[in-house]
């Protein structure tokens, strides 16, 4: 099996402008993905996302915005050591591409960089499978979350 790229597509019944905000803005992202998020939605921004409670057993993950092109593309690198700049070989690259489709948006998520991390085979396979499971869980939360936004308007 190839452990290089994870790709997922989902349809969201909302405009690309709304979906872009939901996948890029920390206030929205923490509603469907991590428990907390702190970064600016601009290329070069450095920040973090937090899974769980940062003060107890939570996991703080470094986060670097690469591209923010509303309402088409949002990409970032993550999982790199907090004291290093994110780049190929020390982080994973996630890209959200948004395409208008019907009355909504086709959201394509791609995560790459697993092989470039230099992990031994068992770690590579474990990390890849954990990310597959994670994205399948978290991406499925986007459309229901967007629906709650739509009903508030």
C-alpha positions, 0 to 999 in steps of 0.5 A: 500500500502507498502511504503518500497522499490522503485525498477526500472530497465532500459536497457542502451545501453552501457557497465557496465563500462560506466553506472557505471561512469554515475551513480557514478561520480558527473560530470555525475550524475549532468547531469541527476539527481541533479543540482550539486554534490560534493563527491568522488566515494569511500566508506566512502566519504561524500558530497552533491547533490543540487537541484536548486540553492544553493544560492537561493531556492535550496535544499542541500542534504547530501550524503554518499557513501557506496559502489563503486564496478566498474562496478557492484555496486554503493550505497549511503545514502542520506537525512540525517541531514548534521551534522549526520553520515548517517545510518539506521533510518536517511537516505534512501539507494539507490543501483545501480546494473549493469548487462551486458545484450546483448550489454548493461547493465541492471541497477537496482535501489533500494531505501529503508529505508522509514519506518525506518525514523520514519515519521508519516503515511502521511509524509511517504506516501508523501515522498515515492510518491515524490521519486517514481515520482522523480526516474521515471523522473530522471532514464528515463534521463540516457539512452539518456544521455549515448547516447550523450556520445557514439556519442562523442567517 
